[in-house]
Amino acid sequence: MKKIIMLAVAMAFSTALVSAQDTKEKAKETAQQAKETTKAAGKKIGREADKAGDKVSKAAKNTKEDVKDGTDKALNKADRKMKKAERKMNNSK
Protein backbone atom coordinates (compact mmCIF):
# COMPACT_ATOMS: atom_id res chain seq x y z
CA MET A 1 0.00 0.00 0.00
CA LYS A 2 2.88 2.33 0.81
CA LYS A 3 4.35 1.69 -2.64
CA ILE A 4 1.09 2.62 -4.30
CA ILE A 5 0.84 5.82 -2.27
CA MET A 6 4.48 6.64 -3.01
CA LEU A 7 3.89 5.94 -6.69
CA ALA A 8 0.82 8.20 -6.68
CA VAL A 9 2.77 10.97 -4.89
CA ALA A 10 5.64 10.59 -7.37
CA MET A 11 3.22 10.81 -10.31
CA ALA A 12 1.55 13.88 -8.83
CA PHE A 13 4.96 15.47 -8.23
CA SER A 14 6.14 14.75 -11.79
CA THR A 15 2.86 16.10 -13.17
CA ALA A 16 3.37 19.26 -11.13
CA LEU A 17 6.92 19.59 -12.48
CA VAL A 18 5.76 19.16 -16.07
CA SER A 19 3.03 21.73 -15.50
CA ALA A 20 5.53 24.14 -13.95
CA GLN A 21 7.93 23.66 -16.87
CA ASP A 22 5.08 24.28 -19.34
CA THR A 23 4.10 27.43 -17.48
CA LYS A 24 7.72 28.59 -17.53
CA GLU A 25 7.95 28.06 -21.31
CA LYS A 26 4.70 29.93 -21.88
CA ALA A 27 5.96 32.81 -19.74
CA LYS A 28 9.19 32.94 -21.78
CA GLU A 29 7.23 32.97 -25.03
CA THR A 30 4.96 35.72 -23.74
CA ALA A 31 7.97 37.79 -22.66
CA GLN A 32 9.57 37.32 -26.08
CA GLN A 33 6.38 38.41 -27.83
CA ALA A 34 6.12 41.45 -25.55
CA LYS A 35 9.71 42.35 -26.40
CA GLU A 36 9.05 42.07 -30.14
CA THR A 37 5.86 44.11 -29.82
CA THR A 38 7.70 46.82 -27.90
CA LYS A 39 10.45 46.96 -30.52
CA ALA A 40 7.89 47.18 -33.33
CA ALA A 41 6.03 49.96 -31.51
CA GLY A 42 9.28 51.87 -31.01
CA LYS A 43 10.15 51.56 -34.70
CA LYS A 44 6.69 52.75 -35.69
CA ILE A 45 6.97 55.75 -33.37
CA GLY A 46 10.29 56.59 -35.00
CA ARG A 47 8.81 56.35 -38.49
CA GLU A 48 5.85 58.53 -37.51
CA ALA A 49 8.17 61.10 -35.93
CA ASP A 50 10.20 61.21 -39.16
CA LYS A 51 7.02 61.74 -41.18
CA ALA A 52 5.92 64.53 -38.86
CA GLY A 53 9.35 66.15 -39.10
CA ASP A 54 9.21 65.97 -42.89
CA LYS A 55 5.78 67.61 -42.88
CA VAL A 56 6.99 70.42 -40.64
CA SER A 57 10.04 70.98 -42.85
CA LYS A 58 7.90 71.01 -45.97
CA ALA A 59 5.44 73.45 -44.39
CA ALA A 60 8.30 75.73 -43.33
CA LYS A 61 9.74 75.64 -46.85
CA ASN A 62 6.33 76.39 -48.37
CA THR A 63 5.82 79.27 -45.94
CA LYS A 64 9.22 80.70 -46.83
CA GLU A 65 8.39 80.50 -50.52
CA ASP A 66 4.95 82.05 -49.96
CA VAL A 67 6.49 84.96 -48.05
CA LYS A 68 9.07 85.44 -50.80
CA ASP A 69 6.38 85.39 -53.49
CA GLY A 70 4.27 87.88 -51.54
CA THR A 71 7.23 90.19 -51.04
CA ASP A 72 8.16 89.98 -54.73
CA LYS A 73 4.60 90.82 -55.75
CA ALA A 74 4.47 93.78 -53.37
CA LEU A 75 7.81 95.10 -54.65
CA ASN A 76 6.72 94.69 -58.27
CA LYS A 77 3.49 96.54 -57.57
CA ALA A 78 5.34 99.36 -55.82
CA ASP A 79 7.81 99.54 -58.72
CA ARG A 80 4.97 99.76 -61.25
CA LYS A 81 3.30 102.56 -59.28
CA MET A 82 6.58 104.47 -59.06
CA LYS A 83 7.12 104.15 -62.82
CA LYS A 84 3.55 105.33 -63.46
CA ALA A 85 4.09 108.32 -61.18
CA GLU A 86 7.35 109.13 -63.00
CA ARG A 87 5.57 108.97 -66.36
CA LYS A 88 2.85 111.29 -65.08
CA MET A 89 5.46 113.73 -63.82
CA ASN A 90 7.35 113.62 -67.11
CA ASN A 91 4.13 114.09 -69.11
CA SER A 92 3.03 117.03 -67.03
CA LYS A 93 6.23 119.03 -67.79
MDTraj code that builds the backbone (N, CA, C; nanometers):
import mdtraj as md
import numpy as np

residues = "MET LYS LYS ILE ILE MET LEU ALA VAL ALA MET ALA PHE SER THR ALA LEU VAL SER ALA GLN ASP THR LYS GLU LYS ALA LYS GLU THR ALA GLN GLN ALA LYS GLU THR THR LYS ALA ALA GLY LYS LYS ILE GLY ARG GLU ALA ASP LYS ALA GLY ASP LYS VAL SER LYS ALA ALA LYS ASN THR LYS GLU ASP VAL LYS ASP GLY THR ASP LYS ALA LEU ASN LYS ALA ASP ARG LYS MET LYS LYS ALA GLU ARG LYS MET ASN ASN SER LYS".split()
xyz = np.array([
    [0.0819, -0.1179, 0.0000],
    [0.0000, 0.0000, 0.0000],
    [0.0873, 0.1255, 0.0000],
    [0.1985, 0.1199, 0.0761],
    [0.2877, 0.2332, 0.0813],
    [0.3480, 0.2601, -0.0558],
    [0.3777, 0.1519, -0.1302],
    [0.4352, 0.1690, -0.2636],
    [0.3355, 0.2370, -0.3570],
    [0.2120, 0.2017, -0.3451],
    [0.1089, 0.2622, -0.4303],
    [0.0949, 0.4111, -0.3973],
    [0.0957, 0.4421, -0.2696],
    [0.0842, 0.5823, -0.2273],
    [0.2080, 0.6595, -0.2727],
    [0.3250, 0.5977, -0.2580],
    [0.4478, 0.6638, -0.3006],
    [0.4480, 0.6841, -0.4527],
    [0.3981, 0.5842, -0.5239],
    [0.3888, 0.5940, -0.6693],
    [0.2922, 0.7058, -0.7085],
    [0.1802, 0.7150, -0.6400],
    [0.0822, 0.8204, -0.6675],
    [0.1408, 0.9588, -0.6369],
    [0.2129, 0.9694, -0.5254],
    [0.2767, 1.0967, -0.4892],
    [0.3819, 1.1335, -0.5929],
    [0.4604, 1.0341, -0.6379],
    [0.5641, 1.0592, -0.7374],
    [0.5020, 1.1050, -0.8692],
    [0.3911, 1.0417, -0.9073],
    [0.3220, 1.0812, -1.0310],
    [0.2671, 1.2234, -1.0186],
    [0.2091, 1.2538, -0.9050],
    [0.1551, 1.3877, -0.8832],
    [0.2677, 1.4910, -0.8859],
    [0.3819, 1.4562, -0.8252],
    [0.4961, 1.5467, -0.8229],
    [0.5506, 1.5693, -0.9643],
    [0.5630, 1.4620, -1.0428],
    [0.6139, 1.4750, -1.1791],
    [0.5163, 1.5535, -1.2669],
    [0.3863, 1.5332, -1.2433],
    [0.2855, 1.6097, -1.3171],
    [0.2976, 1.7582, -1.2822],
    [0.3198, 1.7871, -1.1560],
    [0.3372, 1.9262, -1.1130],
    [0.4617, 1.9868, -1.1769],
    [0.5704, 1.9089, -1.1859],
    [0.6925, 1.9589, -1.2479],
    [0.6718, 1.9872, -1.3967],
    [0.6039, 1.8967, -1.4640],
    [0.5764, 1.9155, -1.6066],
    [0.4902, 2.0400, -1.6268],
    [0.3904, 2.0561, -1.5417],
    [0.3034, 2.1729, -1.5498],
    [0.3820, 2.3010, -1.5238],
    [0.4713, 2.2972, -1.4258],
    [0.5528, 2.4145, -1.3950],
    [0.6457, 2.4475, -1.5115],
    [0.7043, 2.3446, -1.5718],
    [0.7927, 2.3661, -1.6866],
    [0.7147, 2.4263, -1.8033],
    [0.5938, 2.3752, -1.8272],
    [0.5079, 2.4277, -1.9341],
    [0.4733, 2.5740, -1.9085],
    [0.4419, 2.6050, -1.7853],
    [0.4096, 2.7428, -1.7482],
    [0.5300, 2.8334, -1.7691],
    [0.6485, 2.7827, -1.7352],
    [0.7720, 2.8592, -1.7529],
    [0.7952, 2.8884, -1.9015],
    [0.7763, 2.7873, -1.9869],
    [0.7951, 2.8057, -2.1307],
    [0.6958, 2.9073, -2.1868],
    [0.5713, 2.8979, -2.1421],
    [0.4697, 2.9927, -2.1882],
    [0.5049, 3.1349, -2.1443],
    [0.5556, 3.1489, -2.0250],
    [0.5957, 3.2807, -1.9743],
    [0.7114, 3.3371, -2.0578],
    [0.8068, 3.2502, -2.0945],
    [0.9191, 3.2940, -2.1775],
    [0.8698, 3.3388, -2.3154],
    [0.7779, 3.2612, -2.3730],
    [0.7232, 3.2969, -2.5035],
    [0.6483, 3.4302, -2.4967],
    [0.5716, 3.4477, -2.3913],
    [0.4965, 3.5719, -2.3744],
    [0.5908, 3.6907, -2.3598],
    [0.6979, 3.6722, -2.2838],
    [0.7969, 3.7788, -2.2660],
    [0.8637, 3.8124, -2.3988],
    [0.8947, 3.7106, -2.4772],
    [0.9575, 3.7322, -2.6075],
    [0.8634, 3.8092, -2.7002],
    [0.7358, 3.7704, -2.7002],
    [0.6379, 3.8408, -2.7833],
    [0.6227, 3.9857, -2.7383],
    [0.6224, 4.0082, -2.6082],
    [0.6119, 4.1450, -2.5554],
    [0.7324, 4.2280, -2.5992],
    [0.8495, 4.1664, -2.5971],
    [0.9712, 4.2347, -2.6397],
    [0.9625, 4.2732, -2.7874],
    [0.9182, 4.1805, -2.8707],
    [0.9052, 4.2074, -3.0138],
    [0.8009, 4.3164, -3.0398],
    [0.6905, 4.3103, -2.9666],
    [0.5859, 4.4106, -2.9823],
    [0.6375, 4.5483, -2.9430],
    [0.7134, 4.5548, -2.8358],
    [0.7698, 4.6822, -2.7902],
    [0.8668, 4.7378, -2.8928],
    [0.9508, 4.6510, -2.9493],
    [1.0450, 4.6958, -3.0518],
    [0.9701, 4.7494, -3.1740],
    [0.8668, 4.6759, -3.2163],
    [0.7888, 4.7184, -3.3326],
    [0.7212, 4.8526, -3.3062],
    [0.6681, 4.8696, -3.1865],
    [0.6033, 4.9963, -3.1515],
    [0.7053, 5.1103, -3.1528],
    [0.8228, 5.0846, -3.1003],
    [0.9284, 5.1867, -3.1009],
    [0.9682, 5.2261, -3.2423],
    [0.9809, 5.1271, -3.3304],
    [1.0154, 5.1563, -3.4695],
    [0.9057, 5.2372, -3.5368],
    [0.7808, 5.2019, -3.5085],
    [0.6688, 5.2748, -3.5690],
    [0.6673, 5.4198, -3.5202],
    [0.6922, 5.4387, -3.3916],
    [0.6970, 5.5751, -3.3371],
    [0.8062, 5.6551, -3.4076],
    [0.9205, 5.5917, -3.4292],
    [1.0295, 5.6586, -3.5000],
    [0.9909, 5.6979, -3.6412],
    [0.9249, 5.6052, -3.7117],
    [0.8815, 5.6354, -3.8491],
    [0.7808, 5.7506, -3.8499],
    [0.6861, 5.7470, -3.7571],
    [0.5851, 5.8525, -3.7511],
    [0.6480, 5.9867, -3.7162],
    [0.7474, 5.9850, -3.6284],
    [0.8165, 6.1097, -3.5929],
    [0.8904, 6.1655, -3.7148],
    [0.9518, 6.0761, -3.7937],
    [1.0197, 6.1208, -3.9156],
    [0.9206, 6.1833, -4.0125],
    [0.8045, 6.1192, -4.0285],
    [0.7021, 6.1744, -4.1177],
    [0.6571, 6.3117, -4.0705],
    [0.6356, 6.3239, -3.9411],
    [0.5922, 6.4528, -3.8859],
    [0.6995, 6.5589, -3.9078],
    [0.8250, 6.5220, -3.8868],
    [0.9351, 6.6154, -3.9102],
    [0.9422, 6.6586, -4.0549],
    [0.9205, 6.5638, -4.1461],
    [0.9207, 6.5966, -4.2888],
    [0.8080, 6.6938, -4.3219],
    [0.6912, 6.6715, -4.2619],
    [0.5777, 6.7608, -4.2880],
    [0.6060, 6.9014, -4.2367],
    [0.6671, 6.9104, -4.1194],
    [0.6995, 7.0420, -4.0637],
    [0.8019, 7.1119, -4.1533],
    [0.9026, 7.0387, -4.1981],
    [1.0044, 7.0978, -4.2854],
    [0.9425, 7.1457, -4.4161],
    [0.8548, 7.0642, -4.4713],
    [0.7895, 7.1007, -4.5973],
    [0.7025, 7.2249, -4.5783],
    [0.6288, 7.2292, -4.4664],
    [0.5438, 7.3452, -4.4385],
    [0.6289, 7.4709, -4.4213],
    [0.7417, 7.4584, -4.3520],
    [0.8300, 7.5733, -4.3330],
    [0.8845, 7.6214, -4.4672],
    [0.9215, 7.5276, -4.5527],
    [0.9738, 7.5639, -4.6848],
    [0.8652, 7.6336, -4.7662],
    [0.7439, 7.5782, -4.7629],
    [0.6335, 7.6391, -4.8373],
    [0.6038, 7.7792, -4.7851],
    [0.6071, 7.7962, -4.6539],
    [0.5816, 7.9272, -4.5942],
    [0.6873, 8.0269, -4.6388],
    [0.8125, 7.9831, -4.6391],
    [0.9221, 8.0698, -4.6826],
    [0.9005, 8.1130, -4.8271],
    [0.8620, 8.0184, -4.9115],
    [0.8389, 8.0503, -5.0525],
    [0.7185, 8.1428, -5.0683],
    [0.6134, 8.1192, -4.9892],
    [0.4954, 8.2054, -4.9961],
    [0.5295, 8.3476, -4.9550],
    [0.6082, 8.3628, -4.8500],
    [0.6490, 8.4961, -4.8049],
    [0.7323, 8.5637, -4.9130],
    [0.8233, 8.4876, -4.9742],
    [0.9074, 8.5440, -5.0796],
    [0.8214, 8.5877, -5.1981],
    [0.7268, 8.5031, -5.2376],
    [0.6381, 8.5389, -5.3487],
    [0.5579, 8.6647, -5.3163],
    [0.5047, 8.6705, -5.1947],
    [0.4267, 8.7879, -5.1544],
    [0.5107, 8.9144, -5.1546],
    [0.6333, 8.9034, -5.1058],
    [0.7233, 9.0190, -5.1037],
    [0.7570, 9.0630, -5.2457],
    [0.7853, 8.9654, -5.3326],
    [0.8161, 8.9981, -5.4727],
    [0.6988, 9.0684, -5.5387],
    [0.5788, 9.0196, -5.5159],
    [0.4598, 9.0822, -5.5748],
    [0.4430, 9.2242, -5.5243],
    [0.4617, 9.2430, -5.3940],
    [0.4469, 9.3775, -5.3370],
    [0.5518, 9.4720, -5.3941],
    [0.6754, 9.4256, -5.4083],
    [0.7809, 9.5098, -5.4654],
    [0.7534, 9.5425, -5.6116],
    [0.7058, 9.4454, -5.6861],
    [0.6722, 9.4691, -5.8271],
    [0.5609, 9.5727, -5.8395],
    [0.4606, 9.5601, -5.7539],
    [0.3489, 9.6539, -5.7571],
    [0.3970, 9.7948, -5.7231],
    [0.4799, 9.8051, -5.6200],
    [0.5341, 9.9360, -5.5816],
    [0.6177, 9.9936, -5.6947],
    [0.6976, 9.9089, -5.7603],
    [0.7811, 9.9541, -5.8718],
    [0.6945, 10.0058, -5.9873],
    [0.5876, 9.9326, -6.0180],
    [0.4970, 9.9758, -6.1254],
    [0.4340, 10.1111, -6.0925],
    [0.3915, 10.1284, -5.9682],
    [0.3304, 10.2558, -5.9279],
    [0.4313, 10.3705, -5.9367],
    [0.5551, 10.3424, -5.8972],
    [0.6578, 10.4467, -5.9060],
    [0.6840, 10.4834, -6.0516],
    [0.6902, 10.3877, -6.1401],
    [0.7116, 10.4153, -6.2824],
    [0.5952, 10.4954, -6.3397],
    [0.4738, 10.4606, -6.2996],
    [0.3548, 10.5325, -6.3459],
    [0.3592, 10.6774, -6.2987],
    [0.3984, 10.6958, -6.1713],
    [0.4090, 10.8320, -6.1175],
    [0.5163, 10.9109, -6.1915],
    [0.6296, 10.8454, -6.2245],
    [0.7349, 10.9131, -6.2999],
    [0.6862, 10.9542, -6.4383],
    [0.6107, 10.8651, -6.5038],
    [0.5565, 10.8966, -6.6356],
    [0.4621, 11.0170, -6.6274],
    [0.3771, 11.0180, -6.5246],
    [0.2854, 11.1293, -6.5084],
    [0.3610, 11.2602, -6.4877],
    [0.4665, 11.2529, -6.4066],
    [0.5456, 11.3729, -6.3818],
    [0.6135, 11.4208, -6.5109],
    [0.6679, 11.3253, -6.5862],
    [0.7350, 11.3616, -6.7115],
    [0.6366, 11.4178, -6.8141],
    [0.5147, 11.3625, -6.8180],
    [0.4134, 11.4085, -6.9113],
    [0.3584, 11.5452, -6.8735],
    [0.3589, 11.5759, -6.7473],
    [0.3031, 11.7034, -6.7033],
    [0.4006, 11.8197, -6.7269],
    [0.5239, 11.7950, -6.7603],
    [0.6228, 11.9025, -6.7792],
    [0.6045, 11.9739, -6.9070],
])
top = md.Topology()
chain = top.add_chain()
for i, resn in enumerate(residues, 1):
    res = top.add_residue(resn, chain, resSeq=i)
    for name in ("N", "CA", "C"):
        top.add_atom(name, md.element.get_by_symbol(name[0]), res)
traj = md.Trajectory(xyz[None], top)
